[in-house]
Amino acid sequence: MQDLGSGRIDAFIGAQIQMAFRIAENNEPIRIVGGLLNESFKGAAFRKEDTQLLEEFNKAFAEMIKDGSYKQLSEKWFGIYIGPE
């Protein structure tokens, strides 16, 4: 991405979340354009016996989506919303 910012190259393909974070963190003079080339799903892993923790996690995550706090965090740290529609 340094080569892109310096003008040595014209385009770069990479993972949206990492690119967005780097652009926001370093105030890079570049932007993300176009759509996704493919979908990549992320997740959290829990031990099978940690059913209560899984339920609490899912509940908290759903609440963050509902109240907009997940979107706010995404935009704060990545400069764009990266999350479920």
Secondary structure, DSSP 8 states (H G I E B T S, - for coil): -HHHHHTS-S-----HHHHHHHHHHHT-S----S--SS---------TT-HHHHHHHHHHHHHHHHHTHHHHHHHHHHSS--S--
